[in-house]
Each structure stands twice: as C-alpha cells, then as structure tokens.
Amino acid sequence: MGTDPVAVWRDDVEPPLERTAGYERIGEIRATTYQGREAADMEWLSADDGARVRTFGRGFLLGGGRGFSLRWTTPAADWAKSANQEALRTFLRTFRPSSGRD
C-alpha cells in the first residue's frame, strides 16, 4: 500500500472495480483530509442484482501499512435524497478506526 491515498484508489482499488458490472467512475478521484489524515474520495456507479447503485468511497491511510476504505452505497435514484445525504454525513462524522490493538 502506498502513501498517497489518491494513488491507492487509482492504482489498487479502481482496477478491480473496473471489472464489475456497469462500473462507471463519477468525476475525478479527489484528495481530501479525514480525521486529520490524508484521504481520497471517489464516487462510482455500478450494478447490483441488476439495479443501478451509486457508491461514495473514502480511503485514508493510518500508517504502518494500514488503511481504511469507507464505502456508502445506495440506489442511484435515491442518491440525492436529503435523508440519504444526512446518513452519509453522519457515517463520515462518527466513524472511528480501530486502534489496531483488537
């Protein structure tokens, strides 16, 4: 695993996604920060049992070869609904990675 979250999404995460049914990236992979760490966001469309779904992914690195890939998936037609967007914001705000001592 690299040290650049954008490169990890592009080089490690996206290639297998490209082989999934109906995969289509939305926009660019965006560098950001999350809980004080370098992170990257990516969104994509795909098919799940024939239904079109949209996924938001946020990857961030903890160091020592550890990282997280948070993913939020919803039916594509429901993506912009306020309840869905609030749930995504809550998920991102409240997620805490394990200490690694579990």
C-alpha positions in Angstrom: 0.0 0.0 0.0 1.4 3.4 -1.0 1.5 6.7 0.9 -0.7 8.7 -1.4 -4.4 8.0 -0.9 -5.3 9.2 -4.5 -2.8 6.8 -6.0 -4.1 3.9 -3.8 -7.6 4.5 -5.1 -6.4 4.8 -8.7 -3.8 2.0 -8.8 -5.1 -0.5 -6.2 -8.8 0.0 -5.7 -10.2 1.1 -9.0 -8.8 -1.6 -11.3 -10.8 -4.4 -9.8 -13.9 -2.1 -9.7 -13.5 -1.6 -13.5 -14.2 -5.3 -13.9 -17.6 -5.1 -12.1 -20.9 -4.9 -13.9 -21.9 -1.4 -15.0 -18.8 0.3 -13.4 -18.5 4.0 -14.2 -16.5 6.4 -12.2 -18.2 9.8 -11.5 -15.7 12.7 -11.8 -12.1 12.6 -10.6 -10.6 11.0 -7.5 -10.3 13.9 -5.1 -7.6 14.4 -2.4 -9.0 15.5 0.9 -8.4 15.0 4.6 -10.3 12.9 7.1 -9.8 13.0 10.8 -6.5 14.8 10.3 -5.2 12.2 7.8 -4.6 12.4 4.1 -7.5 10.9 2.3 -9.1 10.5 -1.1 -12.7 10.4 -2.3 -14.1 8.6 -5.3 -17.7 8.0 -6.5 -18.9 5.5 -9.0 -21.9 3.8 -10.4 -22.3 0.0 -10.8 -25.0 -2.7 -10.9 -26.1 -4.8 -8.0 -28.5 -7.6 -8.9 -29.5 -5.6 -12.0 -30.2 -2.4 -10.0 -28.1 0.8 -10.6 -26.3 1.8 -7.4 -24.1 4.7 -6.6 -21.2 4.4 -4.2 -19.1 7.0 -2.3 -15.7 5.8 -1.2 -13.3 7.5 1.1 -9.9 5.9 1.6 -7.4 7.0 4.2 -4.1 5.7 5.5 -3.2 5.2 9.1 0.5 4.4 8.6 2.3 1.1 9.1 0.7 -0.3 6.0 -2.8 0.1 7.5 -5.7 2.0 5.8 -9.4 2.1 5.5 -11.8 2.2 2.6 -15.2 3.5 3.7 -18.0 3.0 1.2 -21.5 4.2 1.2 -23.8 2.6 -1.4 -27.4 3.5 -2.2 -29.7 3.0 -5.2 -28.6 5.6 -7.8 -32.0 7.1 -8.0 -32.0 7.8 -4.2 -28.5 9.3 -4.0 -29.6 13.0 -3.7 -32.4 12.4 -1.2 -31.8 14.5 1.9 -32.2 11.6 4.3 -29.5 9.6 2.3 -27.1 12.6 2.3 -27.6 13.2 6.0 -27.0 9.5 6.7 -23.7 9.7 4.7 -22.6 12.8 6.6 -23.4 11.1 9.9 -21.5 8.0 8.9 -18.4 10.0 8.0 -18.6 12.2 11.1 -19.0 9.3 13.5 -16.7 6.5 12.1 -13.6 5.8 14.2 -11.0 3.4 13.0 -9.9 0.7 15.5 -6.8 1.2 17.4 -5.2 -1.9 15.9 -4.9 -3.5 19.3 -8.1 -5.6 18.9 
